[in-house]
Amino acid sequence: MRLSQLFFSSLRDDPVEAEMPSHRLLLRAGYIRQLGSGIYSLLPLGFRVTKRVEQVVREEMNRIGSQEMEMPVVHPADLWRESGRYDAVGPEMVRFKDRAGRDMVLAMTHEEVVADLLRDIVKSYRQLPMMVYHFQTKFRDEPRARGGLIRVREFVMKDAYSIDRDDAGLDASYWAQHGAYVRIFERLGLEAIAVASDVGMMGGSLAHEFMVLNPAGEDVLVLCEQCGYAANRQVAVVPRPSPAAEDELPTEAILTPGTATIADLAAFLGIGIERTAKATFFTTGDGRLITAIVRGDFEVNETKLVNAVQATGGIRPATLDEIKAAGMEPGYGSPIGAHDTTVVVDDLAARSPNLVAGANREGYHLRNVNVPRDYTPDLITDITNAREGDPCPDCGGTVILRNGIEVGNIFKLGTKYTDALGAGYLGEDGERHSIVMGSYGIGLGRNLACIVEAHHDEKGIAWPDEVAPYAAHLVTIGAAREPRVVEIGDRLHALAADAGREILYDDRDESPGVKFTDAELLGMPWIVTISPRSLAAGGAEVTRRTTGERSTVAIETLESWLRDGFPGPEAGAA
């Protein structure tokens, strides 16, 4: 491909809206352009990288016996009603009516479609097990798109589905997919770790997310460097301290002006924050007010809370009016004397005696509040976040917290969808059984962005060989002084095309500085320079983008590389 004909434009300055290196570099190098919030066009270079990523995923899916297919992006809403997710999923799912007035949705994922196909196609145990997958556009109306391709609203996902007779079969399929994911991310040049995760809207009995560590990641991971424990903080359960036993003391109202935060309250009273009870208020998608109580030295884990109260449509922070309507005072609230609210108390807070809690009067708190003497919770369970330095649940060491970006996920769905849609098979025993499913997703665009996050420097992108849009970037300079420069450049470009190994050829009438800057910004694994100086030295100057190592390679050797393939990732330039 001649750069003079490439549909792209590089930017000399960093885009002001770019938050992360991948966002900045993909825009600057002309790989992507934004159309709307969370909606991007892949320009030819970005499209080629995405197709390279897709091919790696395809090869590993095929390797474990998964069959490629394609399912629609628009679904009848009735399918999602059958599974129960039409009402359970919030506004991130786009709902609309077709011209006949039928309710439709834009695909967020395809479990319902697979289950619908299964009830039509699978009749007997002899047809199982199977695995299928496809690459398809998804749309999720995210409230806050960010980071370029890291969090978008429209994206292409590889979603695979395992189809088994029983839980033993699902287990085998699940770990086969797990192994395929490990190989995929290794080939993409990503150091991904598998962490235990919440099943979320997917449901099922087990889930893992594959994460790459990144300070800008939205997920917080709980990791133990001693034993390898790894979990998303959404689901991490770590041992908590055992409060010292105390006699329950009488409740006492105290004046605490200007102490609407736990830190202010503890400082005013001269006590540790662990001696306080913190109230946080939420409203569920089905309209319930939730009052969550944790000790002041912990934070509420919203995922644990959602699961504990089975919140349809998730939760959001409650409004001041909603809190006051239940008889509680924001900043000074507690369940004592409250009404029309579901009270969930963290088990550590419930075991901690004589805490300071809100008095539901502005400027006042209560000393020596005890559960269940002073109020009766609707539920006592773990609803707190793990903290840096907490004990590891597996080995007793200490855990660390790191931010991560999810690049893939796998779920044991069980029979959730097949039971709902009536997808079953006739077993060897002559009885009808529900088909057992698993679901496995990888977002292509997010992986592309994470590759850039992991493979860039101050000059630009440095693509791994496996996914680079072109193996080499050919630059010609000094043609006015040496006509052979263009002749050789044209011949090498044509030779590569004839061999089915296209290269990017910068044939533009630009200065050497512009050409070299773009070559380093665009990030092909090899930069090949033809110039009067290189020809005088015996051939072409070849630079390995990742290391900067340079050497002169004879034109005949370069022609052989273009026919047969450039040296592998570990090879030097010579």
C-alpha positions in Angstrom: 0.0 0.0 0.0 1.4 3.4 -1.0 1.1 5.9 1.8 0.3 8.6 -0.8 -3.0 6.6 -1.5 -3.8 5.5 2.1 -7.0 6.8 3.6 -5.6 8.3 6.7 -4.2 11.5 8.2 -1.7 11.7 11.0 -1.9 14.5 13.6 1.2 16.3 14.9 -0.3 17.3 18.2 -2.0 15.2 20.9 -5.8 15.4 20.7 -7.1 17.3 23.7 -9.8 14.7 24.3 -7.4 11.7 24.5 -7.2 10.4 28.0 -5.0 7.3 27.5 -1.9 6.5 25.4 -3.8 4.2 23.2 -6.5 6.8 22.5 -3.9 9.5 21.8 -1.8 7.3 19.5 -4.6 5.6 17.6 -6.0 9.1 16.8 -2.7 10.7 16.0 -1.6 7.8 13.7 -4.8 7.7 11.7 -6.1 4.4 12.9 -9.4 5.6 14.2 -11.8 8.6 14.1 -14.6 9.4 16.4 -18.1 9.7 15.0 -20.0 10.2 18.3 -19.7 9.4 22.0 -18.3 5.9 22.2 -18.7 5.4 18.4 -15.6 5.1 16.2 -14.7 4.5 12.6 -11.8 2.1 12.0 -9.8 3.6 9.2 -7.9 1.2 6.9 -4.9 0.8 9.3 -7.2 0.2 12.3 -9.3 -2.2 10.3 -6.3 -4.2 9.3 -5.1 -4.5 12.9 -8.6 -5.5 14.0 -8.7 -8.2 11.3 -5.3 -9.5 12.5 -6.6 -9.7 16.1 -9.8 -11.4 14.8 -7.7 -14.0 13.0 -5.7 -14.9 16.1 -9.0 -15.3 18.0 -10.5 -17.4 15.1 -7.5 -19.7 15.0 -7.6 -20.5 18.7 -11.4 -20.9 18.7 -11.1 -23.4 15.8 -8.3 -25.1 17.5 -10.6 -26.2 20.4 -13.3 -27.3 18.0 -15.5 -24.3 18.0 -17.6 -23.6 14.8 -17.8 -20.1 13.4 -21.3 -18.8 12.4 -23.1 -15.5 12.5 -26.2 -14.3 14.4 -28.2 -11.1 13.9 -27.5 -7.8 15.6 -31.3 -7.0 15.9 -33.4 -9.3 18.1 -37.1 -9.6 18.8 -37.7 -8.3 22.3 -39.8 -11.4 23.0 -36.7 -13.5 23.2 -35.3 -11.3 25.9 -38.6 -11.4 27.7 -38.5 -15.2 27.7 -35.1 -15.1 29.5 -36.3 -12.4 31.9 -33.5 -10.0 30.8 -35.7 -7.5 28.9 -36.8 -5.9 32.2 -33.8 -6.8 34.2 -31.3 -5.0 32.0 -31.3 -1.2 32.4 -31.0 1.6 29.9 -27.8 0.3 28.4 -29.9 -1.9 26.2 -31.4 -0.1 23.2 -35.1 -0.9 22.7 -37.1 0.2 19.7 -40.1 -0.8 17.6 -40.0 -1.9 14.0 -42.4 -0.5 11.4 -45.1 -3.1 12.4 -44.9 -2.0 16.0 -43.0 -5.0 17.3 -40.6 -4.5 20.2 -37.0 -5.1 19.2 -33.6 -4.7 20.8 -30.0 -4.1 19.6 -27.8 -7.0 20.6 -25.7 -6.6 23.7 -24.9 -10.3 23.7 -26.4 -13.5 22.1 -27.3 -16.0 24.8 -31.0 -15.8 24.0 -30.4 -16.3 20.3 -28.3 -19.4 20.9 -30.9 -20.9 23.3 -33.5 -20.2 20.6 -31.4 -22.0 18.0 -30.8 -24.9 20.4 -34.5 -25.5 21.0 -35.0 -25.8 17.2 -31.9 -27.7 16.2 -30.8 -30.0 19.1 -33.0 -33.0 19.8 -30.8 -35.8 21.1 -27.7 -36.3 23.3 -25.9 -37.6 20.2 -25.7 -34.0 19.0 -23.8 -32.9 22.1 -21.3 -31.4 23.0 -20.7 -28.5 20.6 -19.2 -25.1 20.6 -20.1 -22.2 18.3 -18.8 -18.6 18.0 -19.2 -15.5 15.9 -17.9 -12.0 15.4 -20.7 -9.5 15.6 -21.5 -5.9 16.4 -22.8 -5.2 19.8 -24.4 -2.0 21.1 -24.5 -1.0 24.8 -25.6 2.5 25.7 -22.8 3.1 28.2 -23.5 6.2 30.4 -19.8 7.3 30.1 -17.7 6.2 27.2 -14.0 6.8 27.8 -10.5 6.0 26.7 -11.1 5.8 23.0 -11.7 2.1 22.2 -11.4 1.0 25.9 -15.0 1.8 26.7 -17.3 2.3 23.7 -21.0 1.9 22.9 -20.7 0.1 19.6 -18.1 -2.6 19.2 -17.4 -6.0 17.6 -17.2 -8.9 20.0 -16.2 -12.5 19.6 -18.8 -14.4 21.6 -18.6 -18.1 21.8 -21.0 -20.6 23.4 -20.5 -24.1 24.7 -23.4 -26.5 24.5 -23.1 -29.6 26.7 -25.2 -32.4 28.2 -24.3 -31.8 31.8 -22.1 -29.9 34.3 -19.2 -32.2 33.7 -19.3 -31.4 30.0 -19.6 -27.6 30.8 -16.5 -27.9 33.0 -14.5 -29.4 30.2 -15.7 -26.7 27.8 -15.0 -23.9 30.2 -11.4 -24.9 30.8 -10.8 -25.5 27.1 -12.0 -21.9 26.5 -9.8 -20.7 29.4 -6.8 -22.4 27.7 -7.7 -20.8 24.4 -7.9 -17.4 26.0 -4.4 -17.8 27.5 -3.0 -18.6 24.1 -4.9 -15.7 22.4 -3.6 -13.1 24.8 0.0 -14.4 24.6 -0.2 -14.2 20.8 -1.5 -10.7 21.0 1.4 -9.6 23.2 -0.8 -9.0 26.3 0.1 -10.1 29.8 -3.4 -11.0 30.9 -4.3 -12.6 34.2 -7.5 -14.5 34.9 -9.4 -13.3 38.0 -12.5 -14.5 39.6 -15.4 -12.2 38.8 -19.1 -11.4 39.2 -21.5 -13.2 36.9 -23.5 -9.9 36.6 -26.4 -9.8 34.1 -25.1 -13.0 32.4 -26.0 -15.1 35.4 -24.6 -18.6 36.0 -22.4 -20.2 38.6 -18.8 -19.2 37.8 -17.0 -16.5 35.9 -13.5 -15.3 35.2 -12.3 -12.1 33.6 -9.0 -11.8 31.8 -7.3 -8.6 32.9 -4.3 -6.6 31.8 -2.9 -4.3 34.5 -3.2 -0.6 33.7 -3.3 2.4 36.0 -6.2 3.8 34.0 -8.2 0.5 34.3 -11.7 0.9 35.8 -11.6 -2.5 37.6 -9.8 -3.0 40.8 -8.1 -6.3 41.2 -7.2 -8.0 44.5 -4.0 -9.9 44.1 -1.7 -12.0 46.3 1.9 -12.1 45.1 2.7 -15.0 47.4 0.2 -17.6 46.3 -1.3 -16.1 43.1 -4.8 -15.4 44.4 -6.6 -13.1 41.9 -10.1 -11.7 42.0 -12.0 -8.7 40.9 -12.7 -6.6 44.0 -16.4 -6.9 43.1 -16.3 -10.4 44.4 -13.2 -10.7 46.5 -13.9 -12.0 50.0 -11.0 -11.6 52.4 -10.8 -12.3 56.1 -11.7 -9.3 58.3 -10.6 -8.4 61.8 -12.4 -9.8 64.9 -13.6 -6.9 67.0 -12.7 -7.0 70.7 -15.6 -8.0 73.0 -17.3 -5.2 74.9 -20.3 -4.8 77.1 -23.1 -3.0 75.3 -23.3 0.5 76.6 -26.4 2.7 76.7 -27.2 4.7 73.6 -26.4 8.4 74.0 -27.3 11.3 71.7 -24.4 13.8 71.2 -24.1 17.1 69.4 -21.7 16.8 66.4 -22.0 19.9 64.3 -20.4 20.0 60.9 -19.5 16.3 60.8 -21.3 15.1 57.7 -18.3 12.8 56.8 -16.9 9.9 58.7 -13.4 11.6 58.8 -14.9 14.8 60.3 -16.9 12.8 62.8 -13.9 10.7 64.0 -11.7 13.8 64.3 -14.4 15.7 66.2 -14.9 12.8 68.7 -11.2 11.9 68.9 -11.9 8.2 67.9 -10.7 5.9 65.1 -13.0 5.7 62.1 -13.4 1.9 62.9 -15.5 3.0 65.8 -18.1 4.5 63.5 -21.0 3.1 61.4 -21.3 4.6 57.9 -24.7 4.7 56.2 -24.9 4.8 52.4 -28.2 5.0 50.5 -29.2 3.5 47.2 -32.3 3.0 45.1 -32.8 -0.1 43.1 -34.1 -0.3 39.5 -37.4 -1.6 40.9 -37.8 1.4 43.2 -36.6 0.0 46.6 -34.6 2.2 49.0 -31.6 0.4 50.4 -29.7 1.5 53.5 -26.3 -0.1 53.6 -24.3 0.0 56.8 -20.6 -0.6 57.0 -17.9 0.2 59.5 -16.3 3.6 58.9 -13.0 2.1 57.9 -14.6 0.2 55.0 -16.4 1.1 51.8 -19.6 -0.4 50.4 -19.1 -2.9 47.5 -22.0 -2.1 45.2 -21.8 -5.4 43.3 -22.0 -7.4 46.5 -24.9 -5.2 47.6 -26.7 -5.7 44.3 -26.4 -9.4 44.6 -27.4 -9.4 48.2 -30.7 -7.6 47.6 -31.3 -9.1 44.1 -31.6 -5.6 42.7 -33.5 -5.8 39.4 -32.0 -3.2 37.1 -29.0 -2.5 39.4 -28.7 0.4 41.9 -28.1 4.1 41.9 -27.3 6.6 44.7 -30.5 7.6 46.4 -31.7 11.2 46.2 -31.9 13.5 49.2 -35.7 13.5 48.9 -35.8 9.7 48.9 -33.6 9.5 52.0 -35.7 12.1 53.9 -38.9 10.4 52.9 -37.8 7.3 54.8 -37.2 9.3 57.9 -33.4 9.6 57.6 -31.2 12.7 57.5 -28.5 12.7 54.8 -25.0 13.1 56.4 -26.4 12.1 59.8 -28.5 9.0 58.8 -29.0 5.6 60.3 -31.7 2.9 60.3 -32.8 3.9 63.8 -36.4 5.1 63.5 -36.4 4.8 59.7 -39.2 3.2 57.7 -39.8 2.0 54.1 -36.2 1.0 53.5 -34.3 -2.3 53.2 -31.5 -2.3 55.8 -28.4 -4.3 54.9 -25.6 -4.4 57.4 -22.1 -5.7 56.8 -21.3 -8.6 59.0 -18.3 -6.9 60.5 -20.3 -3.8 61.4 -22.9 -6.0 62.9 -20.2 -7.7 65.1 -18.6 -4.4 66.1 -20.0 -3.1 69.5 -20.8 0.4 70.6 -20.4 2.2 67.2 -21.2 5.9 66.6 -24.0 6.2 64.1 -26.3 8.9 62.8 -29.1 10.2 64.9 -31.3 11.2 61.9 -31.1 14.8 63.2 -28.8 17.3 61.5 -25.7 17.9 63.7 -26.3 14.9 66.0 -25.0 11.4 66.3 -25.6 8.5 68.6 -22.9 6.8 70.7 -23.0 3.1 71.5 -25.2 1.8 68.7 -25.4 -2.0 68.6 -27.0 -4.5 66.3 -29.6 -6.0 66.8 -30.4 -4.1 70.0 -31.0 -0.7 68.5 -32.3 -1.7 65.1 -33.0 -5.0 63.2 -31.4 -5.4 59.8 -33.2 -7.1 57.0 -30.0 -8.8 56.0 -26.5 -9.2 57.5 -23.8 -10.2 55.0 -20.4 -9.2 53.5 -20.9 -5.9 51.5 -17.5 -4.3 51.8 -14.5 -3.8 49.5 -11.2 -5.6 50.1 -8.4 -3.2 51.0 -4.7 -3.0 50.3 -2.9 -5.0 53.0 -5.9 -7.2 53.9 -5.1 -10.9 54.5 -5.2 -13.2 51.5 -8.1 -15.7 51.7 -6.0 -18.5 50.4 -2.6 -18.2 52.1 -2.9 -15.6 54.8 -0.4 -13.3 53.2 -1.3 -9.7 52.3 -3.1 -8.6 49.2 -2.4 -5.7 46.9 -4.8 -3.7 44.8 -4.1 -3.0 41.2 -6.2 -1.4 38.4 -6.9 -3.5 35.3 -8.7 -3.5 32.0 -10.9 -6.4 31.1 -9.9 -8.0 27.7 -12.0 -11.1 27.9 -14.5 -13.0 30.0 -15.8 -16.6 30.4 -19.0 -17.7 32.2 -20.6 -20.9 33.3 -24.2 -20.2 32.5 -25.6 -23.6 33.3 -29.3 -24.0 32.3 -30.4 -20.4 33.0 -31.2 -19.7 29.3 -32.1 -23.1 28.1 -34.6 -23.6 31.0 -36.2 -20.2 30.2 -36.5 -20.9 26.5 -37.2 -24.6 26.8 -34.1 -25.9 25.0 -33.5 -29.5 25.9 -32.5 -32.9 24.5 -33.5 -36.5 24.9 -30.9 -38.3 26.9 -29.6 -41.9 26.8 -31.9 -42.6 29.7 -34.9 -41.6 27.6 -35.6 -38.6 29.7 -35.6 -35.0 28.6 -32.8 -32.8 30.0 -31.9 -29.1 29.8 -29.0 -28.2 27.6 -26.1 -26.8 29.7 -24.4 -23.6 28.3 -21.3 -21.5 28.7 -20.5 -18.1 27.3 -17.2 -16.6 26.3 -16.5 -13.0 25.1 -13.6 -11.0 23.7 -13.9 -7.4 22.5 -11.8 -6.8 19.5 -11.5 -3.0 19.7 -10.6 -3.0 23.4 -7.9 -5.6 22.8 -6.5 -3.5 20.0 -6.3 -0.5 22.4 -4.7 -2.6 25.1 -2.1 -3.8 22.7 -1.2 -0.2 22.1 -1.2 0.5 25.8 1.4 -2.3 26.2 3.4 -1.6 23.1 4.3 2.0 22.6 7.0 4.5 23.4 7.4 8.3 23.3 7.6 8.1 19.5 4.5 6.2 18.8 3.1 2.6 18.5 5.3 -0.4 18.3 3.0 -3.3 17.1 3.9 -6.9 17.8 4.5 -8.9 14.7 1.4 -11.0 15.1 -1.1 -8.1 14.8 0.8 -5.3 12.9 -1.2 -4.0 9.9 1.9 -4.4 7.7 5.1 -6.2 8.4 7.3 -3.3 7.2 7.2 0.4 6.5 9.3 1.2 3.5 10.7 4.8 3.3 12.5 6.3 0.4 14.5 9.5 0.7 16.9 11.4 -1.4 15.4 10.5 -4.8 16.4 13.8 -6.3 20.1 12.9 -5.7 19.8 9.2 -6.6 17.1 8.1 -9.1 17.7 4.4 -8.1 16.0 5.1 -4.7 12.6 5.3 -6.3 13.3 2.5 -8.7 14.3 0.1 -5.9 11.4 1.3 -3.7 8.9 0.7 -6.4 10.4 -2.8 -7.2 10.3 -3.9 -3.5 6.7 -2.7 -3.1 5.6 -4.6 -6.2 7.6 -7.7 -5.1 5.9 -7.7 -1.7 2.4 -7.4 -3.3 3.1 -10.2 -5.8 4.2 -12.4 -2.9 1.0 -11.7 -0.9 3.1 -9.8 1.8 2.0 -6.2 1.4 4.1 -3.6 3.0 3.4 0.1 3.7 5.4 2.2 1.2 5.9 5.9 2.0 6.2 7.3 -1.6 5.1 10.8 -0.6 7.0 13.9 -1.6 7.7 14.8 2.0 10.8 15.7 4.0 12.8 12.9 5.7 11.8 14.2 9.1 8.1 13.9 8.3 8.5 10.4 6.8 10.6 9.1 9.8 8.2 10.7 12.3 5.2 9.0 10.7 7.1 5.6 10.4 7.8 5.6 14.1 4.3 6.9 15.0 2.5 4.2 12.8 4.6 1.5 14.4 5.2 -1.3 11.9 7.7 -3.9 13.2 10.3 -3.1 10.6 11.3 0.3 9.1 13.2 -0.1 5.8 14.9 3.0 4.5 16.2 3.3 0.9 18.5 6.3 0.5 21.6 7.3 -1.4 23.6 6.7 1.9 22.1 3.2 2.4 22.7 2.2 -1.2 26.3 3.4 -0.9 26.6 1.3 2.3 25.4 -1.8 0.5 21.6 -1.9 0.5 18.8 -0.7 2.8 18.9 0.5 6.4 16.6 -1.8 8.4 15.4 -0.8 11.8 13.6 -3.0 14.4 10.8 -0.7 15.7 10.7 -2.2 19.2 14.4 -2.0 19.9 15.7 0.7 17.6 18.4 -1.7 16.4 19.7 -0.8 12.9 21.8 -2.4 10.3 22.4 -2.5 6.6 20.8 -5.3 4.7 21.6 -6.2 1.1 18.8 -5.6 -1.4 18.8 -9.3 -2.3 18.3 -10.3 1.3 15.5 -7.8 1.7 13.9 -9.3 -1.4 14.1 -12.7 0.1 12.4 -11.4 3.3 9.6 -9.9 1.2 9.0 -13.2 -0.5 9.3 -15.5 2.4 8.6 -13.4 5.5 10.6 -11.1 7.7 12.6 -12.6 10.6 10.6 -13.5 13.7 10.1 -11.4 16.8 13.4 -12.3 18.5 15.5 -11.6 15.4 17.8 -8.6 15.1 17.8 -6.5 12.0 20.8 -8.2 10.4 
